[in-house]
Amino acid sequence: GAGVSQTPSNKVTEKGKYVELRCDPISGHTALYWYRQSLGQGPEFLIYFQGTGAADDSGLPNDRFFAVRPEGSVSTLKIQRTERGDSAVYLCASSLDYRGNGYTFGSGTRLTVV
Amino acid sequence: DAKTTQPPSMDCAEGRAANLPCNHSTISGNEYVYWYRQIHSQGPQYIIHGLKNNETNEMASLIITEDRKSSTLILPHATLRDTAVYYCIVSPQGGSEKLVFGKGTKLTVNP
């Protein structure tokens, strides 16, 4: 597709459950990023992939959060034992390795933990 | 933490120029100034970036002071669709550095 696609657009889950959020980057973009955005705040970096490997996962808040990108395109963000504080919009972005014109962001997945 | 400081909100009349300021007094020599905006319920959208020279594209102009400690994003003829949160970010270009967002400036364009 022409843009970054994120699914689902909305996810409601119960506290303690496991969730997976999917990101389809722009074809050919080798760099992929996950961000989290809470209400009234700017996006907060979680993890960055270059190809299949996580080049920087310093933003993951704890070991309940994990992300994969096994074939260097689609990525999945996985959250175990969800907590109410995990409620946020999870944004994915991709870019060419040379970030001349910046990232392209998806519209995000709104996660609500009840 | 974000390395930039922006006013939390601004208003602009439709059809007039919107001038959004940003302070980045600790910017390093290899860091560029990037501007993104986020319209409600959408992901951030890239607008423009620059190092030290002024830049212009179809969306906006970027004016960077000679000492590079501040910049201004200019929307020459603001429309209602330009209502959004505008983020000023400093980051090295090339490679794939993560972007560190602050809270941005909420620009409201009024009819």
HADDOCK unambig.tbl for C-alpha pairs under 7 A between the chains (distance, minus, plus):
assign (segid A and resid 31 and name CA) (segid B and resid 96 and name CA) 6.88 0.50 0.50
assign (segid A and resid 41 and name CA) (segid B and resid 103 and name CA) 5.39 0.50 0.50
assign (segid A and resid 42 and name CA) (segid B and resid 101 and name CA) 5.37 0.50 0.50
assign (segid A and resid 42 and name CA) (segid B and resid 102 and name CA) 5.42 0.50 0.50
assign (segid A and resid 42 and name CA) (segid B and resid 103 and name CA) 4.83 0.50 0.50
assign (segid A and resid 43 and name CA) (segid B and resid 101 and name CA) 5.92 0.50 0.50
assign (segid A and resid 44 and name CA) (segid B and resid 101 and name CA) 6.78 0.50 0.50
assign (segid A and resid 45 and name CA) (segid B and resid 100 and name CA) 6.99 0.50 0.50
assign (segid A and resid 91 and name CA) (segid B and resid 43 and name CA) 6.83 0.50 0.50
assign (segid A and resid 97 and name CA) (segid B and resid 95 and name CA) 5.86 0.50 0.50
assign (segid A and resid 97 and name CA) (segid B and resid 96 and name CA) 6.03 0.50 0.50
assign (segid A and resid 98 and name CA) (segid B and resid 94 and name CA) 4.82 0.50 0.50
assign (segid A and resid 98 and name CA) (segid B and resid 95 and name CA) 5.76 0.50 0.50
assign (segid A and resid 99 and name CA) (segid B and resid 93 and name CA) 6.41 0.50 0.50
assign (segid A and resid 99 and name CA) (segid B and resid 94 and name CA) 5.47 0.50 0.50
assign (segid A and resid 99 and name CA) (segid B and resid 95 and name CA) 6.93 0.50 0.50
assign (segid A and resid 99 and name CA) (segid B and resid 96 and name CA) 6.54 0.50 0.50
assign (segid A and resid 102 and name CA) (segid B and resid 46 and name CA) 5.95 0.50 0.50
assign (segid A and resid 103 and name CA) (segid B and resid 46 and name CA) 6.72 0.50 0.50
assign (segid A and resid 104 and name CA) (segid B and resid 45 and name CA) 6.78 0.50 0.50
assign (segid A and resid 105 and name CA) (segid B and resid 43 and name CA) 5.35 0.50 0.50
assign (segid A and resid 105 and name CA) (segid B and resid 44 and name CA) 6.04 0.50 0.50
assign (segid A and resid 105 and name CA) (segid B and resid 45 and name CA) 6.78 0.50 0.50
assign (segid A and resid 106 and name CA) (segid B and resid 43 and name CA) 5.52 0.50 0.50
assign (segid A and resid 107 and name CA) (segid B and resid 42 and name CA) 4.75 0.50 0.50
assign (segid A and resid 107 and name CA) (segid B and resid 43 and name CA) 4.52 0.50 0.50
assign (segid A and resid 108 and name CA) (segid B and resid 43 and name CA) 6.36 0.50 0.50
